Amino acid sequence: MHILLLNDDFPPAGSSSVAIIAENLKRGYESRGHKVSVITTHRKENSDVVIRTGDIISLPISYRISLRHFKSIWMSKVSKMLKTEINRINPDVIHAHNIHTYLTYSALSISHKLAKKVIITMHDVFSFAFSRLSSEKYLESKGSDTKLSPLENLHAVGFQYNPFRNYQIRKILKKSVSKIISPSSALELALNQNGIKNTEVIPNGIDVNDWQCSDEEIGEFKKRFNLEGRNVVLFAGRLSLDKGAIPLLKAIDAIRKEIPNVTLLVAGEQRRWDGIAKAAGVTDELSPYIVNTGWLNHDDMRIANHAADVITVPSLCLDVFPSANLEAMAAGKPVIGTIFGGTPEIVEDGETGFIRNPLEQEEFTSSLLKLLKDDDLARRMGQAGLERVKNEYSLESQIERYVELFE
């Protein structure tokens, strides 16, 4: 079977979480004997020609990103390039991922005409939401009310709002896609509540062996970031306020008074973290308890998980299926997770960590404190998480589910 993957970015040039997921799937499909091609994109400023590197084809696509909600449906030049490349590849199955910025939803319409089966995996809420889903209504409902009105979407993006976008997306999905995949039941609920049907849940997987490291690597990492003898809480992923930075900073501010050697290890771009810290009003007293690593590559991120005592994902948005949860569990670490999004489907409350509403500050803080104080409990929960991810969220299982769907 010849499988074509579509994603707006792809390694080595692309490093988004979805790009990594797509790359893992490519390797997995190939390990089962299937031929796999990829169509991705790069910016015209870097090269204005189609770049072909083996079975990876990158299309030159650029535009002013403020026009995203109009351009993401269809662009004439993009459609022409897609038709040419898909015709040349002649795949049996097309598996689309994030196409909502550069490859456009018209890629699905083209794929429907040129392949036997078209599948799309939704990795976020942008098929129905114009911005991340973190509205007051959503938070007050504790994640159960995801229905967005046109007025709410208009309010989210102002003059960038396209009143026809969602209708056009639903029309393309209904006509051109065999099945819409969601990594979590939380996203599936949101898709259904916002008029997108024909869905199925296939969780993302992880190769546990790829997330192990040696004591020497951990020691070198701790020395590099001055973490020796510290109680480390890791906060990683896309750095933004809707990832729960403010409740987390408040928790660290309270915990440092009981555990003077506590350290919040922030893995992400320094510039973005500086903006968050400023918005959160981080004081000179709190700053010494925070270490920002800057952006970490895969190897450093793997070691960072092992160097931490506790890992937290306190998102205040519909965080579909945070990879940080699986990575923490693969490293044998307990997780303090959020009630919002897909985290409660991954982390078992009281078994592999705790599920908390980050807005309930006292309970969120006390859960972090409990794990930092009780090494045996943290170790037991971490081991339970490792077993859970091996049994329930293996990369092999994810690939098997997809191949069954294709066949």
C-alpha positions as CSV (number, residue, x, y, z in Angstrom):
1,M,0.0,0.0,0.0
2,H,1.3,3.5,-0.9
3,I,0.4,6.0,1.9
4,L,0.8,9.8,1.4
5,L,1.1,11.9,4.5
6,L,0.1,15.6,4.4
7,N,1.2,18.0,7.0
8,D,2.1,21.7,7.0
9,D,5.6,21.0,8.4
10,F,7.8,17.9,8.6
11,P,11.3,17.1,10.1
12,P,14.0,18.0,9.8
13,A,12.9,21.5,8.9
14,G,9.7,21.2,10.9
15,S,9.8,20.5,14.6
16,S,6.2,20.9,15.8
17,S,4.6,18.2,17.9
18,V,2.4,17.2,14.9
19,A,5.4,17.1,12.6
20,I,7.0,14.6,15.0
21,I,3.8,12.5,15.2
22,A,3.7,12.4,11.4
23,E,7.3,11.4,11.2
24,N,6.8,8.6,13.7
25,L,3.8,7.3,11.7
26,K,5.9,7.4,8.5
27,R,8.6,5.2,10.1
28,G,5.9,2.9,11.5
29,Y,4.1,2.5,8.2
30,E,7.4,1.7,6.5
31,S,8.3,-0.8,9.1
32,R,5.1,-2.7,8.1
33,G,6.2,-2.8,4.5
34,H,4.2,0.1,3.1
35,K,5.6,2.8,0.8
36,V,5.2,6.3,2.3
37,S,5.5,9.7,0.7
38,V,5.1,13.1,2.4
39,I,3.9,16.4,1.1
40,T,4.8,19.3,3.3
41,T,5.6,23.0,2.9
42,H,8.4,25.6,3.3
43,R,8.3,29.4,3.0
44,K,9.0,31.1,-0.3
45,E,11.5,33.4,1.3
46,N,13.7,30.4,1.8
47,S,13.1,28.8,-1.6
48,D,10.5,29.6,-4.3
49,V,10.7,26.1,-5.9
50,V,9.3,22.7,-5.0
51,I,12.0,20.8,-3.0
52,R,12.1,17.0,-3.4
53,T,14.2,15.1,-1.0
54,G,13.7,11.4,-1.5
55,D,10.1,10.7,-0.7
56,I,9.5,14.1,1.0
57,I,8.1,16.9,-1.2
58,S,8.0,20.4,0.2
59,L,5.9,23.1,-1.6
60,P,6.8,26.8,-1.4
61,I,3.8,28.6,0.2
62,S,3.8,32.0,1.9
63,Y,1.2,34.6,2.7
64,R,0.4,37.2,5.3
65,I,-0.7,35.0,8.3
66,S,-3.4,37.4,9.3
67,L,-5.3,36.2,6.2
68,R,-5.2,32.6,7.5
69,H,-8.9,32.1,8.0
70,F,-9.5,33.0,4.4
71,K,-6.4,31.5,2.7
72,S,-6.7,28.2,4.6
73,I,-9.7,27.0,2.6
74,W,-8.2,27.4,-0.9
75,M,-5.3,28.9,-2.8
76,S,-5.1,28.5,-6.5
77,K,-1.4,28.0,-6.8
78,V,-1.3,25.6,-3.9
79,S,-4.1,23.5,-5.5
80,K,-2.2,23.3,-8.8
81,M,1.0,22.1,-7.0
82,L,-1.0,19.6,-5.0
83,K,-2.7,18.1,-8.1
84,T,0.6,17.8,-9.8
85,E,2.4,16.1,-6.9
86,I,-0.4,13.8,-5.9
87,N,-0.9,12.7,-9.5
88,R,2.8,11.9,-9.7
89,I,2.9,10.0,-6.4
90,N,-0.4,8.1,-7.2
91,P,-1.1,7.0,-3.6
92,D,-3.6,4.4,-2.4
93,V,-4.4,6.2,0.9
94,I,-3.9,9.8,1.9
95,H,-3.5,10.6,5.6
96,A,-3.8,14.3,6.3
97,H,-2.8,16.0,9.5
98,N,-2.4,19.7,10.0
99,I,-3.2,21.4,6.7
100,H,-5.1,24.4,8.0
101,T,-2.4,26.9,7.5
102,Y,-0.5,26.2,4.2
103,L,-1.7,23.1,2.4
104,T,-5.3,24.2,2.8
105,Y,-8.5,22.2,3.2
106,S,-8.8,22.0,-0.6
107,A,-6.1,19.4,-0.3
108,L,-8.8,17.1,0.9
109,S,-11.0,17.8,-2.1
110,I,-8.1,17.1,-4.4
111,S,-7.1,13.9,-2.5
112,H,-10.7,12.6,-2.7
113,K,-10.5,12.7,-6.5
114,L,-7.0,11.1,-6.7
115,A,-6.9,8.4,-4.0
116,K,-9.1,5.5,-2.9
117,K,-9.3,6.6,0.7
118,V,-8.7,9.9,2.5
119,I,-8.3,10.2,6.3
120,I,-7.7,13.3,8.4
121,T,-6.4,13.4,12.0
122,M,-7.4,16.5,13.8
123,H,-4.8,17.6,16.3
124,D,-6.4,20.8,17.5
125,V,-9.7,22.8,17.5
126,F,-9.0,24.9,14.4
127,S,-11.5,23.1,12.3
128,F,-14.3,24.9,14.2
129,A,-12.6,27.4,16.4
130,F,-10.8,30.6,15.2
131,S,-8.5,30.5,18.3
132,R,-7.6,28.1,21.1
133,L,-10.7,27.1,23.0
134,S,-10.2,28.7,26.4
135,S,-13.4,30.8,26.8
136,E,-14.9,31.6,30.1
137,K,-17.9,29.5,29.2
138,Y,-15.7,26.5,28.4
139,L,-13.7,26.8,31.7
140,E,-16.9,27.3,33.8
141,S,-18.4,24.1,32.3
142,K,-15.2,22.3,33.2
143,G,-14.7,21.4,29.6
144,S,-18.1,20.0,28.8
145,D,-19.5,22.9,26.8
146,T,-17.4,23.4,23.6
147,K,-20.0,24.7,21.3
148,L,-18.9,28.0,19.7
149,S,-21.2,30.5,18.2
150,P,-20.3,32.8,15.3
151,L,-20.3,35.7,17.7
152,E,-17.7,34.0,19.9
153,N,-15.4,33.3,17.0
154,L,-15.9,36.8,15.7
155,H,-14.9,38.1,19.2
156,A,-11.8,35.9,19.2
157,V,-10.2,37.2,16.0
158,G,-12.0,40.5,15.1
159,F,-11.4,41.6,11.5
160,Q,-9.7,38.3,10.7
161,Y,-13.1,36.5,11.0
162,N,-14.4,34.7,7.9
163,P,-18.1,34.0,8.3
164,F,-18.1,31.3,5.6
165,R,-15.0,29.4,6.9
166,N,-16.6,26.8,9.2
167,Y,-19.4,26.0,6.7
168,Q,-16.8,25.4,4.0
169,I,-14.7,23.2,6.2
170,R,-17.7,21.1,7.2
171,K,-18.7,20.8,3.6
172,I,-15.3,19.6,2.5
173,L,-15.0,17.1,5.3
174,K,-18.4,15.6,4.7
175,K,-17.8,15.2,0.9
176,S,-14.1,14.3,0.7
177,V,-13.0,12.4,3.9
178,S,-13.6,8.7,4.7
179,K,-13.1,9.2,8.4
180,I,-12.1,12.0,10.8
181,I,-9.8,10.9,13.5
182,S,-9.5,12.5,16.9
183,P,-6.6,11.6,19.4
184,S,-9.0,12.1,22.3
185,S,-12.6,11.8,23.3
186,A,-12.5,15.4,24.5
187,L,-11.8,16.6,21.0
188,E,-14.3,14.2,19.5
189,L,-17.0,15.7,21.7
190,A,-16.0,19.2,20.6
191,L,-16.0,18.3,17.0
192,N,-19.5,16.7,17.3
193,Q,-20.8,19.6,19.3
194,N,-19.7,22.0,16.5
195,G,-21.2,20.0,13.6
196,I,-18.3,17.8,12.6
197,K,-19.4,14.1,12.5
198,N,-18.0,10.9,11.1
199,T,-15.4,10.7,13.9
200,E,-13.4,8.0,15.5
201,V,-10.8,8.1,18.4
202,I,-7.3,6.8,17.9
203,P,-4.9,8.0,20.6
204,N,-1.4,9.1,19.8
205,G,1.3,6.6,20.8
206,I,4.9,6.8,21.9
207,D,8.0,4.6,21.7
208,V,9.0,4.1,25.3
209,N,12.4,2.9,24.4
210,D,13.1,6.2,22.6
211,W,12.6,8.1,25.9
212,Q,15.1,6.3,28.1
213,C,18.5,7.8,29.2
214,S,21.5,7.0,31.4
215,D,22.4,8.3,34.8
216,E,25.4,10.0,33.3
217,E,23.1,12.0,30.9
218,I,20.8,13.0,33.7
219,G,23.8,14.1,35.8
220,E,25.3,16.2,33.0
221,F,21.9,17.8,32.4
222,K,21.4,18.7,36.0
223,K,24.9,20.2,36.2
224,R,24.3,22.2,33.0
225,F,21.2,23.8,34.4
226,N,22.2,24.0,38.1
227,L,19.6,21.5,39.2
228,E,21.7,19.3,41.5
229,G,20.1,18.8,44.9
230,R,16.9,20.5,43.7
231,N,13.3,19.4,43.7
232,V,12.3,19.9,40.1
233,V,8.9,20.5,38.6
234,L,9.0,20.4,34.8
235,F,6.7,22.6,32.7
236,A,7.2,22.0,28.9
237,G,5.5,22.4,25.6
238,R,4.0,25.4,23.9
239,L,4.6,28.3,26.3
240,S,1.5,30.5,26.7
241,L,-0.8,31.7,29.4
242,D,-3.6,29.3,28.4
243,K,-1.2,26.5,29.2
244,G,-1.7,27.4,32.9
245,A,1.4,29.4,33.6
246,I,-0.2,31.7,36.1
247,P,-1.7,29.0,38.4
248,L,1.6,27.1,38.2
249,L,3.7,30.2,39.2
250,K,1.3,30.8,42.1
251,A,1.8,27.2,43.2
252,I,5.6,27.5,43.0
253,D,5.5,30.7,45.0
254,A,3.6,28.9,47.8
255,I,5.6,25.7,47.6
256,R,9.0,27.5,48.0
257,K,8.1,28.5,51.5
258,E,7.8,24.8,52.5
259,I,10.4,23.4,50.1
260,P,13.2,25.9,49.7
261,N,15.0,24.0,47.1
262,V,12.0,23.7,44.7
263,T,12.8,24.7,41.1
264,L,10.4,25.2,38.2
265,L,12.1,24.0,35.1
266,V,10.6,25.7,32.0
267,A,11.4,24.1,28.6
268,G,10.7,26.5,25.9
269,E,11.8,29.7,24.1
270,Q,13.3,32.3,26.5
271,R,11.5,35.1,24.6
272,R,8.1,33.6,25.0
273,W,8.7,32.7,28.7
274,D,9.9,36.3,29.4
275,G,6.6,37.6,28.1
276,I,4.6,35.1,30.2
277,A,6.6,35.9,33.3
278,K,6.0,39.6,32.7
279,A,2.2,39.1,32.2
280,A,2.1,36.9,35.3
281,G,3.9,39.5,37.4
282,V,6.8,37.3,38.5
283,T,8.6,39.0,41.4
284,D,12.3,39.2,42.1
285,E,11.7,36.9,45.0
286,L,10.3,34.1,42.8
287,S,12.7,34.4,39.9
288,P,15.5,32.4,41.6
289,Y,13.2,29.4,41.7
290,I,12.7,29.3,37.9
291,V,15.1,28.0,35.3
292,N,14.3,28.5,31.7
293,T,16.3,26.1,29.4
294,G,15.3,27.7,26.1
295,W,14.2,25.5,23.3
296,L,15.3,21.8,23.8
297,N,15.8,19.3,21.0
298,H,14.4,15.8,21.3
299,D,17.5,14.4,23.2
300,D,17.5,17.2,25.8
301,M,13.8,17.0,26.2
302,R,14.1,13.2,26.9
303,I,16.7,13.9,29.6
304,A,14.7,16.8,31.1
305,N,11.8,14.5,31.8
306,H,14.2,12.1,33.7
307,A,15.8,15.0,35.5
308,A,12.4,16.2,36.9
309,D,10.7,14.9,40.0
310,V,7.2,15.9,38.9
311,I,5.8,17.0,35.6
312,T,2.8,19.2,35.2
313,V,0.4,20.0,32.3
314,P,-1.9,22.6,33.8
315,S,-3.6,23.7,30.6
316,L,-6.5,26.1,30.7
317,C,-7.7,25.3,27.2
318,L,-8.9,22.3,25.2
319,D,-5.4,20.7,25.1
320,V,-6.3,17.9,22.8
321,F,-3.7,15.2,23.6
322,P,-0.7,16.8,25.3
323,S,2.5,14.8,24.3
324,A,4.1,16.0,27.5
325,N,1.9,13.5,29.4
326,L,3.1,10.5,27.4
327,E,6.7,11.7,27.6
328,A,6.5,12.1,31.3
329,M,5.0,8.6,31.8
330,A,7.6,7.1,29.4
331,A,10.2,8.5,31.7
332,G,8.5,7.0,34.8
333,K,7.4,10.3,36.3
334,P,4.1,11.3,37.9
335,V,2.0,13.9,36.3
336,I,-0.2,16.7,37.7
337,G,-2.6,17.1,34.8
338,T,-5.5,19.4,34.0
339,I,-9.2,18.5,33.8
340,F,-9.4,20.3,30.4
341,G,-8.9,18.5,27.1
342,G,-7.5,15.0,26.7
343,T,-5.3,14.7,29.8
344,P,-7.8,12.9,32.0
345,E,-7.9,10.2,29.3
346,I,-4.2,9.6,29.7
347,V,-3.4,10.3,33.3
348,E,-5.2,8.1,35.9
349,D,-6.2,10.3,38.9
350,G,-4.6,8.9,42.0
351,E,-2.8,6.1,40.1
352,T,-0.3,7.7,37.7
353,G,-0.6,11.2,39.1
354,F,-3.4,13.7,39.9
355,I,-6.0,15.3,37.7
356,R,-6.8,18.8,38.9
357,N,-8.5,22.0,37.9
358,P,-5.7,24.5,37.8
359,L,-8.2,27.3,38.6
360,E,-8.8,25.6,42.0
361,Q,-5.5,27.0,43.2
362,E,-5.3,25.4,46.7
363,E,-6.0,21.9,45.5
364,F,-3.6,22.2,42.5
365,T,-0.8,23.5,44.8
366,S,-1.4,20.8,47.5
367,S,-1.1,18.0,44.9
368,L,2.2,19.3,43.6
369,L,3.4,19.6,47.2
370,K,2.3,16.1,48.1
371,L,4.3,14.5,45.3
372,L,7.4,16.7,46.0
373,K,7.3,15.7,49.7
374,D,6.5,12.0,49.2
375,D,9.3,10.3,47.1
376,D,7.8,6.8,47.5
377,L,4.4,8.0,46.2
378,A,6.0,9.8,43.3
379,R,8.0,6.7,42.4
380,R,4.9,4.4,42.6
381,M,2.9,6.7,40.4
382,G,5.7,7.1,37.9
383,Q,6.1,3.4,37.6
384,A,2.3,2.9,37.2
385,G,2.4,5.6,34.4
386,L,5.3,3.8,32.7
387,E,3.3,0.6,32.6
388,R,0.2,2.4,31.4
389,V,1.9,4.0,28.5
390,K,3.5,0.7,27.5
391,N,0.1,-1.1,27.5
392,E,-2.3,1.6,26.3
393,Y,-0.3,4.2,24.3
394,S,2.4,2.4,22.4
395,L,3.3,3.7,19.0
396,E,2.9,0.2,17.6
397,S,-0.8,0.2,18.7
398,Q,-1.4,3.6,17.1
399,I,0.1,2.5,13.8
400,E,-1.9,-0.8,13.9
401,R,-5.2,1.1,14.4
402,Y,-4.4,3.3,11.4
403,V,-3.4,0.5,9.1
404,E,-6.6,-1.4,9.9
405,L,-8.6,1.7,9.0
406,F,-6.7,2.1,5.7
407,E,-7.3,-1.5,4.8
